[in-house]
Amino acid sequence: MNNESSLTTPPAAEQLYETITPPLDSNPFCWLSGGMLLALNKVRHSIQGYTSPRTFHISELERAVRYDYSVVALWNFFLTKYRGNDYSVKDKTILELGPGADLGVALILLSIGAKKYNSLDINNLVDTVPDELYTELFRILGQQDNIEKTVAELSRQLELTKQNKNDQLNYVCDSTFDIGRFKNDGVDLVLSNAAFEHFDDIQTTFAQLTEIVKPGGTLCAEIDLSTHTRWIRDKDPLNIYRYSPSYYNTLKFCGSPNRVRPQQYADYLDQNGWSNIEIIPYRTLDKNYVEHVTPHLAKCFHSSDNSMEALSVILCATR
């Protein structure tokens, strides 16, 4: 890898903010092709289950490590934007919701000073991670000049977790997604990357977070609001919003995008007593595409309150 010393540095703003300009394809074609893909995905999921949250395989070691670093850099960028330049994960007890494919993010956060890292997921994907990925990550960490914990200590924490002897690295897989289990941990910071859009009951999630996060604690969640199905994701990012609730729910499976829009997230947080709520769009759609597509979306998405131009947002709030 090149420029390894810069991997933990937050990216510049111009590297994050992006306007997407999809082709203006035929709306009937997009509706039909998207509906067929939804049906095929439901069949595939019923056979294979949930196998990967990413568009690449975990065996692509360098890519996987870079991805983990990019997630931490994204959080760092928006946390300092939200809480100020002096904000740091150092000495924080963290809860990540939906950690995904590996524990690289956990190890990076511990390496830069997090007191404890907790995580909660429904699907246990980390058992299939090749040891070579962590070998590569530890090699990179060993060359960083800003780590708070040694590679040897991080390796020990990883081994304890693999043996279900969670210490500073506490990985929990729970089919009930019970956030309340962390009520005695004194959580300072809740993080999430492209997971909230998969939660079926956002109101319950925020209610449980309210119970376990310390007063003054912070939420920083990246939410991917676009169509997730490959191929049509690039051609028609708002495809999942074309279908009526009854039709879409017929084709849903565990993990399908919930189609909750930014203002709804903010309203749910407000109802649960959170404050200083900020929604920061950083991937947005070209105006012409939005105008072309919106009349052909389900009626519940026609209102401007839905902010259909937003493809990816950062949701920040204070407990």
Contacts in CASP RR format, 6 or more apart in sequence:
PFRMAT RR
TARGET T0000
AUTHOR 0000-0000-0000
METHOD contacts of the structure
MODEL  1
MNNESSLTTPPAAEQLYETITPPLDSNPFCWLSGGMLLALNKVRHSIQGY
TSPRTFHISELERAVRYDYSVVALWNFFLTKYRGNDYSVKDKTILELGPG
ADLGVALILLSIGAKKYNSLDINNLVDTVPDELYTELFRILGQQDNIEKT
VAELSRQLELTKQNKNDQLNYVCDSTFDIGRFKNDGVDLVLSNAAFEHFD
DIQTTFAQLTEIVKPGGTLCAEIDLSTHTRWIRDKDPLNIYRYSPSYYNT
LKFCGSPNRVRPQQYADYLDQNGWSNIEIIPYRTLDKNYVEHVTPHLAKC
FHSSDNSMEALSVILCATR
1 7 0 8 1.000
1 62 0 8 1.000
1 65 0 8 1.000
1 66 0 8 1.000
1 140 0 8 1.000
4 140 0 8 1.000
4 143 0 8 1.000
4 144 0 8 1.000
5 143 0 8 1.000
5 144 0 8 1.000
5 145 0 8 1.000
7 66 0 8 1.000
7 69 0 8 1.000
7 73 0 8 1.000
7 140 0 8 1.000
7 144 0 8 1.000
8 69 0 8 1.000
8 72 0 8 1.000
8 73 0 8 1.000
8 76 0 8 1.000
8 108 0 8 1.000
8 112 0 8 1.000
8 144 0 8 1.000
8 146 0 8 1.000
9 73 0 8 1.000
10 73 0 8 1.000
10 76 0 8 1.000
10 77 0 8 1.000
10 80 0 8 1.000
11 70 0 8 1.000
11 73 0 8 1.000
11 74 0 8 1.000
11 77 0 8 1.000
13 77 0 8 1.000
16 74 0 8 1.000
16 77 0 8 1.000
16 282 0 8 1.000
17 282 0 8 1.000
17 283 0 8 1.000
18 282 0 8 1.000
18 283 0 8 1.000
18 284 0 8 1.000
19 284 0 8 1.000
19 285 0 8 1.000
19 286 0 8 1.000
20 237 0 8 1.000
20 283 0 8 1.000
20 284 0 8 1.000
20 285 0 8 1.000
20 286 0 8 1.000
20 289 0 8 1.000
20 311 0 8 1.000
21 285 0 8 1.000
21 286 0 8 1.000
21 288 0 8 1.000
21 289 0 8 1.000
22 234 0 8 1.000
22 235 0 8 1.000
22 236 0 8 1.000
22 237 0 8 1.000
22 285 0 8 1.000
22 286 0 8 1.000
22 289 0 8 1.000
23 235 0 8 1.000
24 288 0 8 1.000
24 289 0 8 1.000
24 292 0 8 1.000
25 235 0 8 1.000
25 236 0 8 1.000
27 242 0 8 1.000
27 292 0 8 1.000
27 293 0 8 1.000
27 296 0 8 1.000
30 232 0 8 1.000
30 235 0 8 1.000
30 236 0 8 1.000
30 239 0 8 1.000
30 242 0 8 1.000
30 293 0 8 1.000
30 296 0 8 1.000
31 242 0 8 1.000
31 243 0 8 1.000
31 296 0 8 1.000
33 232 0 8 1.000
34 229 0 8 1.000
34 232 0 8 1.000
34 236 0 8 1.000
34 239 0 8 1.000
34 242 0 8 1.000
35 243 0 8 1.000
35 251 0 8 1.000
37 229 0 8 1.000
37 231 0 8 1.000
37 232 0 8 1.000
38 229 0 8 1.000
38 240 0 8 1.000
38 243 0 8 1.000
38 248 0 8 1.000
38 251 0 8 1.000
39 251 0 8 1.000
41 229 0 8 1.000
41 251 0 8 1.000
41 253 0 8 1.000
42 251 0 8 1.000
42 252 0 8 1.000
42 253 0 8 1.000
45 253 0 8 1.000
45 254 0 8 1.000
46 253 0 8 1.000
50 123 0 8 1.000
50 125 0 8 1.000
50 254 0 8 1.000
50 255 0 8 1.000
51 125 0 8 1.000
52 58 0 8 1.000
52 101 0 8 1.000
52 125 0 8 1.000
53 100 0 8 1.000
53 101 0 8 1.000
53 125 0 8 1.000
53 194 0 8 1.000
54 64 0 8 1.000
54 67 0 8 1.000
54 101 0 8 1.000
55 230 0 8 1.000
56 63 0 8 1.000
56 64 0 8 1.000
58 64 0 8 1.000
58 101 0 8 1.000
58 102 0 8 1.000
58 128 0 8 1.000
58 129 0 8 1.000
58 130 0 8 1.000
58 133 0 8 1.000
59 130 0 8 1.000
61 130 0 8 1.000
61 132 0 8 1.000
61 133 0 8 1.000
61 136 0 8 1.000
62 136 0 8 1.000
64 101 0 8 1.000
64 102 0 8 1.000
64 133 0 8 1.000
65 104 0 8 1.000
65 133 0 8 1.000
65 136 0 8 1.000
65 137 0 8 1.000
65 140 0 8 1.000
68 102 0 8 1.000
68 104 0 8 1.000
68 105 0 8 1.000
68 108 0 8 1.000
68 137 0 8 1.000
69 108 0 8 1.000
69 140 0 8 1.000
71 105 0 8 1.000
71 193 0 8 1.000
71 222 0 8 1.000
72 105 0 8 1.000
72 108 0 8 1.000
72 109 0 8 1.000
72 112 0 8 1.000
74 193 0 8 1.000
74 222 0 8 1.000
74 314 0 8 1.000
75 191 0 8 1.000
75 193 0 8 1.000
75 220 0 8 1.000
75 222 0 8 1.000
76 89 0 8 1.000
78 220 0 8 1.000
78 280 0 8 1.000
78 314 0 8 1.000
78 316 0 8 1.000
79 87 0 8 1.000
79 89 0 8 1.000
79 218 0 8 1.000
79 220 0 8 1.000
79 316 0 8 1.000
80 87 0 8 1.000
81 280 0 8 1.000
82 218 0 8 1.000
82 220 0 8 1.000
82 278 0 8 1.000
82 316 0 8 1.000
83 218 0 8 1.000
88 112 0 8 1.000
88 113 0 8 1.000
89 109 0 8 1.000
89 112 0 8 1.000
89 113 0 8 1.000
89 114 0 8 1.000
89 189 0 8 1.000
90 112 0 8 1.000
90 113 0 8 1.000
90 114 0 8 1.000
90 148 0 8 1.000
91 113 0 8 1.000
91 114 0 8 1.000
91 115 0 8 1.000
92 114 0 8 1.000
92 115 0 8 1.000
92 188 0 8 1.000
92 189 0 8 1.000
93 114 0 8 1.000
93 115 0 8 1.000
93 116 0 8 1.000
93 118 0 8 1.000
93 185 0 8 1.000
93 186 0 8 1.000
93 187 0 8 1.000
93 188 0 8 1.000
93 189 0 8 1.000
94 109 0 8 1.000
94 114 0 8 1.000
94 116 0 8 1.000
94 117 0 8 1.000
94 118 0 8 1.000
94 187 0 8 1.000
94 188 0 8 1.000
94 189 0 8 1.000
94 190 0 8 1.000
94 191 0 8 1.000
95 118 0 8 1.000
95 119 0 8 1.000
95 120 0 8 1.000
95 179 0 8 1.000
95 182 0 8 1.000
95 185 0 8 1.000
95 187 0 8 1.000
95 189 0 8 1.000
95 190 0 8 1.000
95 191 0 8 1.000
95 212 0 8 1.000
95 213 0 8 1.000
96 105 0 8 1.000
96 106 0 8 1.000
96 117 0 8 1.000
96 118 0 8 1.000
96 119 0 8 1.000
96 120 0 8 1.000
96 190 0 8 1.000
96 191 0 8 1.000
96 192 0 8 1.000
96 193 0 8 1.000
97 119 0 8 1.000
97 120 0 8 1.000
97 121 0 8 1.000
97 179 0 8 1.000
97 190 0 8 1.000
97 191 0 8 1.000
97 192 0 8 1.000
97 195 0 8 1.000
97 196 0 8 1.000
97 199 0 8 1.000
97 205 0 8 1.000
97 221 0 8 1.000
98 119 0 8 1.000
98 120 0 8 1.000
98 121 0 8 1.000
98 122 0 8 1.000
98 192 0 8 1.000
98 193 0 8 1.000
98 195 0 8 1.000
99 105 0 8 1.000
99 106 0 8 1.000
99 119 0 8 1.000
99 120 0 8 1.000
99 121 0 8 1.000
99 126 0 8 1.000
99 171 0 8 1.000
100 121 0 8 1.000
100 123 0 8 1.000
100 125 0 8 1.000
100 126 0 8 1.000
100 195 0 8 1.000
101 125 0 8 1.000
101 126 0 8 1.000
101 129 0 8 1.000
102 125 0 8 1.000
102 126 0 8 1.000
102 129 0 8 1.000
102 133 0 8 1.000
102 134 0 8 1.000
103 119 0 8 1.000
103 126 0 8 1.000
103 129 0 8 1.000
103 134 0 8 1.000
103 158 0 8 1.000
103 161 0 8 1.000
103 169 0 8 1.000
103 171 0 8 1.000
104 133 0 8 1.000
104 134 0 8 1.000
104 137 0 8 1.000
105 193 0 8 1.000
106 117 0 8 1.000
106 119 0 8 1.000
106 169 0 8 1.000
106 171 0 8 1.000
107 134 0 8 1.000
107 137 0 8 1.000
107 138 0 8 1.000
107 141 0 8 1.000
107 154 0 8 1.000
107 157 0 8 1.000
107 158 0 8 1.000
107 169 0 8 1.000
108 137 0 8 1.000
108 141 0 8 1.000
109 117 0 8 1.000
110 117 0 8 1.000
110 149 0 8 1.000
110 154 0 8 1.000
110 157 0 8 1.000
110 168 0 8 1.000
110 169 0 8 1.000
111 141 0 8 1.000
111 144 0 8 1.000
111 147 0 8 1.000
111 148 0 8 1.000
111 149 0 8 1.000
111 154 0 8 1.000
112 146 0 8 1.000
112 147 0 8 1.000
112 148 0 8 1.000
113 148 0 8 1.000
113 149 0 8 1.000
115 168 0 8 1.000
116 168 0 8 1.000
116 170 0 8 1.000
116 185 0 8 1.000
117 168 0 8 1.000
117 169 0 8 1.000
117 170 0 8 1.000
118 170 0 8 1.000
118 172 0 8 1.000
118 182 0 8 1.000
118 185 0 8 1.000
118 187 0 8 1.000
119 170 0 8 1.000
119 171 0 8 1.000
119 172 0 8 1.000
120 172 0 8 1.000
120 173 0 8 1.000
120 174 0 8 1.000
120 177 0 8 1.000
120 178 0 8 1.000
120 179 0 8 1.000
120 181 0 8 1.000
120 182 0 8 1.000
121 171 0 8 1.000
121 172 0 8 1.000
121 173 0 8 1.000
121 174 0 8 1.000
122 173 0 8 1.000
122 174 0 8 1.000
122 175 0 8 1.000
122 177 0 8 1.000
122 254 0 8 1.000
123 173 0 8 1.000
124 173 0 8 1.000
126 171 0 8 1.000
134 155 0 8 1.000
134 158 0 8 1.000
138 151 0 8 1.000
138 154 0 8 1.000
138 155 0 8 1.000
141 147 0 8 1.000
141 151 0 8 1.000
141 154 0 8 1.000
142 151 0 8 1.000
157 167 0 8 1.000
157 168 0 8 1.000
157 169 0 8 1.000
158 169 0 8 1.000
160 166 0 8 1.000
160 167 0 8 1.000
160 169 0 8 1.000
161 167 0 8 1.000
161 169 0 8 1.000
161 170 0 8 1.000
161 171 0 8 1.000
166 172 0 8 1.000
172 181 0 8 1.000
174 181 0 8 1.000
177 199 0 8 1.000
177 205 0 8 1.000
178 208 0 8 1.000
179 205 0 8 1.000
179 208 0 8 1.000
179 209 0 8 1.000
179 211 0 8 1.000
179 212 0 8 1.000
180 208 0 8 1.000
180 211 0 8 1.000
180 212 0 8 1.000
182 212 0 8 1.000
183 211 0 8 1.000
183 212 0 8 1.000
185 212 0 8 1.000
186 212 0 8 1.000
186 213 0 8 1.000
186 214 0 8 1.000
187 212 0 8 1.000
187 213 0 8 1.000
187 214 0 8 1.000
187 217 0 8 1.000
188 213 0 8 1.000
188 214 0 8 1.000
188 217 0 8 1.000
188 218 0 8 1.000
189 217 0 8 1.000
189 218 0 8 1.000
189 219 0 8 1.000
189 220 0 8 1.000
190 209 0 8 1.000
190 213 0 8 1.000
190 217 0 8 1.000
190 218 0 8 1.000
190 219 0 8 1.000
190 220 0 8 1.000
190 221 0 8 1.000
191 220 0 8 1.000
191 221 0 8 1.000
192 220 0 8 1.000
192 221 0 8 1.000
192 222 0 8 1.000
192 223 0 8 1.000
193 221 0 8 1.000
193 222 0 8 1.000
194 222 0 8 1.000
194 223 0 8 1.000
194 224 0 8 1.000
195 221 0 8 1.000
196 202 0 8 1.000
196 205 0 8 1.000
196 221 0 8 1.000
196 223 0 8 1.000
196 260 0 8 1.000
196 265 0 8 1.000
196 315 0 8 1.000
197 223 0 8 1.000
197 224 0 8 1.000
197 225 0 8 1.000
197 257 0 8 1.000
197 258 0 8 1.000
197 260 0 8 1.000
198 255 0 8 1.000
198 256 0 8 1.000
198 257 0 8 1.000
198 258 0 8 1.000
199 205 0 8 1.000
199 258 0 8 1.000
200 255 0 8 1.000
200 258 0 8 1.000
202 258 0 8 1.000
202 260 0 8 1.000
202 264 0 8 1.000
202 265 0 8 1.000
202 268 0 8 1.000
203 268 0 8 1.000
203 271 0 8 1.000
203 272 0 8 1.000
206 268 0 8 1.000
206 269 0 8 1.000
206 271 0 8 1.000
206 272 0 8 1.000
206 274 0 8 1.000
207 272 0 8 1.000
209 219 0 8 1.000
209 272 0 8 1.000
209 319 0 8 1.000
210 272 0 8 1.000
210 273 0 8 1.000
210 274 0 8 1.000
210 319 0 8 1.000
213 219 0 8 1.000
213 319 0 8 1.000
214 319 0 8 1.000
215 319 0 8 1.000
216 318 0 8 1.000
216 319 0 8 1.000
217 318 0 8 1.000
217 319 0 8 1.000
218 316 0 8 1.000
218 317 0 8 1.000
218 318 0 8 1.000
218 319 0 8 1.000
219 269 0 8 1.000
219 274 0 8 1.000
219 315 0 8 1.000
219 316 0 8 1.000
219 317 0 8 1.000
219 318 0 8 1.000
219 319 0 8 1.000
220 314 0 8 1.000
220 315 0 8 1.000
220 316 0 8 1.000
221 314 0 8 1.000
221 315 0 8 1.000
221 316 0 8 1.000
222 312 0 8 1.000
222 313 0 8 1.000
222 314 0 8 1.000
222 315 0 8 1.000
223 262 0 8 1.000
223 265 0 8 1.000
223 312 0 8 1.000
223 313 0 8 1.000
223 314 0 8 1.000
223 315 0 8 1.000
224 311 0 8 1.000
224 312 0 8 1.000
225 257 0 8 1.000
225 261 0 8 1.000
225 262 0 8 1.000
225 310 0 8 1.000
225 311 0 8 1.000
225 312 0 8 1.000
225 313 0 8 1.000
226 233 0 8 1.000
226 237 0 8 1.000
226 238 0 8 1.000
226 240 0 8 1.000
226 283 0 8 1.000
226 311 0 8 1.000
226 312 0 8 1.000
227 233 0 8 1.000
227 236 0 8 1.000
227 237 0 8 1.000
227 238 0 8 1.000
227 239 0 8 1.000
227 240 0 8 1.000
227 257 0 8 1.000
228 240 0 8 1.000
228 257 0 8 1.000
229 239 0 8 1.000
232 239 0 8 1.000
233 239 0 8 1.000
236 293 0 8 1.000
237 285 0 8 1.000
237 311 0 8 1.000
238 285 0 8 1.000
238 290 0 8 1.000
238 293 0 8 1.000
238 297 0 8 1.000
238 308 0 8 1.000
240 248 0 8 1.000
240 257 0 8 1.000
240 259 0 8 1.000
241 259 0 8 1.000
241 297 0 8 1.000
241 298 0 8 1.000
241 301 0 8 1.000
241 308 0 8 1.000
242 293 0 8 1.000
242 296 0 8 1.000
242 297 0 8 1.000
242 298 0 8 1.000
243 251 0 8 1.000
243 298 0 8 1.000
244 298 0 8 1.000
244 299 0 8 1.000
245 298 0 8 1.000
245 300 0 8 1.000
248 259 0 8 1.000
248 298 0 8 1.000
259 301 0 8 1.000
261 301 0 8 1.000
261 305 0 8 1.000
261 306 0 8 1.000
261 307 0 8 1.000
261 308 0 8 1.000
261 310 0 8 1.000
262 279 0 8 1.000
262 281 0 8 1.000
262 307 0 8 1.000
262 310 0 8 1.000
262 313 0 8 1.000
262 315 0 8 1.000
263 279 0 8 1.000
263 305 0 8 1.000
263 306 0 8 1.000
263 307 0 8 1.000
265 279 0 8 1.000
265 315 0 8 1.000
266 277 0 8 1.000
266 279 0 8 1.000
266 315 0 8 1.000
269 277 0 8 1.000
269 315 0 8 1.000
269 317 0 8 1.000
270 277 0 8 1.000
274 317 0 8 1.000
274 318 0 8 1.000
274 319 0 8 1.000
275 317 0 8 1.000
275 318 0 8 1.000
276 316 0 8 1.000
276 317 0 8 1.000
276 318 0 8 1.000
277 315 0 8 1.000
277 316 0 8 1.000
277 317 0 8 1.000
278 314 0 8 1.000
278 315 0 8 1.000
278 316 0 8 1.000
278 317 0 8 1.000
279 310 0 8 1.000
279 313 0 8 1.000
279 314 0 8 1.000
279 315 0 8 1.000
280 313 0 8 1.000
280 314 0 8 1.000
280 315 0 8 1.000
280 316 0 8 1.000
281 307 0 8 1.000
281 309 0 8 1.000
281 310 0 8 1.000
281 311 0 8 1.000
281 312 0 8 1.000
281 313 0 8 1.000
282 312 0 8 1.000
282 313 0 8 1.000
282 314 0 8 1.000
283 310 0 8 1.000
283 311 0 8 1.000
283 312 0 8 1.000
284 309 0 8 1.000
284 310 0 8 1.000
284 311 0 8 1.000
285 308 0 8 1.000
285 309 0 8 1.000
285 310 0 8 1.000
285 311 0 8 1.000
287 309 0 8 1.000
290 308 0 8 1.000
290 309 0 8 1.000
293 308 0 8 1.000
294 301 0 8 1.000
294 302 0 8 1.000
294 308 0 8 1.000
295 302 0 8 1.000
297 308 0 8 1.000
301 308 0 8 1.000
END
